[in-house]
Amino acid sequence: MMDAVALAQGDCLECMKWLDDGSVDLTVTSPPYDNLRTYNGNNDQWGEHVWKAVIADLYRVTADGGVVVWNVYDKTKDGAKSGTSFRQALRFVECGFLLADTMIWEKTGTSMGSNRLYHSNFEFMFVFTKGKHRTFNPIRDRKNVVVGEQKVGGGGIQADGNSRAPAKTITSAPYGKRNNIWRIAPVQERKGHPAPFPLQLATDHILSWSNPGDTVLDPFLGSGTTGVAAVQTGRRFIGIEMDAGYFTIAKERIEAAERKDL
C-alpha cells in the first residue's frame, strides 16, 4: 500500500510511468494555459505534444468509474481565443473518457481584458469520467426559495370527469444541490507561484468526486493546493511537479497540512 502522500519532482510523463494502471480515483489539476503565465522559464516545454500524451496516460492510470477534473483557459490573441481548452476536451473523449460536465469557475471581482471584448471572468472546469462515475457527493449550499412541507399536484376534475389523484406532500430542505457554476474568489496571495488554485475549488471537487481513503492525483502540482486539500479531506495523494522551486513550496505546504499547521 502506498504512503498517504507521495510527491515526485520531475516530468509528469516520466513520473506517471511508475503509476499502476487504474490506480487513481480522481485527478484534480490545472495544466499550463497556453503561454498565459511564465513558469520560471519552463513554458517552452509545454505544448500539444505534451498535453496529448498526458491525457492518454491519465486514461491509463484512472480507475474504472474514476474522474478527471481539468481546469483550463485559453489565450486571446488578435481578438480570438486559441481554442486549446476545447481541443484538449476532445482529446480526452478520443482517448476514451466521457465528458460528464463542462463546469465554470466564475471568479469574483472583475478581470481586465481586451478593450474590444467583455471582461473575461471565468475558467473551464471539464469533468471527465472513465465510464460511469462511481462517486458523487453533491455539495448542497444553494438556498431553496421554498423550505419545509408543501403540497404539489392533485385536486380538481380531469377531462373525463374523474377526480384527480390527491396532492402529494414533499419536504424541501433549506439548501439544495449546487449548480455547475462555482463562484470562488481567486487567490490573492500567490505563494511563490503565478497561478495558484483556490483551496476551496480543489477541496470542493475532491469532496464531490471521491471518498475518504481514495487516491487523488495532481500531475501539475504547482504550489501544492490540491495536495493540501487532499490531506485535509482524508484522501491519499500523488503530486508531480517539474519545477524544483515550485516543488519545494508544494512539499512544505503539504507537510504543514499533514502536521495540521495550515
C-alpha positions, 0 to 999 in steps of 0.5 A: 500500500502506498504512503498517504502522500507521495510527491515526485519532482520531475516530468509528469510523463516520466513520473506517471510511468511508475503509476499502476494502471487504474490506480487513481480515483480522481485527478484534480489539476490545472495544466499550463494555459497556453503561454498565459503565465511564465513558469520560471522559464519552463513554458517552452516545454509545454505544448500539444505534444505534451498535453496529448500524451498526458491525457492518454496516460491519465486514461491509463492510470484512472480507475474504472468509474474514476474522474478527471477534473481539468481546469483550463483557459485559453489565450486571446490573441488578435481578438480570438481565443486559441481554442486549446481548452476545447481541443484538449476536451476532445482529446480526452473523449478520443482517448476514451473518457466521457465528458460528464460536465463542462463546469465554470469557475466564475471568479469574483471581482472583475478581470481586465481584458481586451478593450474590444471584448467583455471582461473575461471572468471565468475558467473551464472546469471539464469533468471527465469520467472513465465510464460511469462515475462511481462517486458523487457527493453533491455539495448542497449550499444553494438556498431553496426559495421554498423550505419545509412541507408543501403540497404539489399536484392533485385536486380538481376534475380531469377531462373525463370527469374523474377526480384527480389523484390527491396532492402529494406532500414533499419536504424541501430542505433549506439548501439544495444541490449546487449548480455547475457554476462555482463562484470562488474568489481567486487567490490573492496571495500567490505563494511563490507561484503565478497561478495558484488554485483556490483551496476551496475549488480543489477541496470542493471537487475532491469532496464531490468526486471521491471518498475518504481513503481514495487516491487523488492525483495532481500531475501539475502540482504547482504550489501544492493546493490540491495536495493540501486539500487532499490531506485535509479531506482524508484522501491519499495523494500523488503530486508531480511537479517539474519545477524544483522551486515550485516543488519545494513550496508544494512539499512544505505546504503539504507537510504543514497540512499533514502536521495540521499547521495550515 
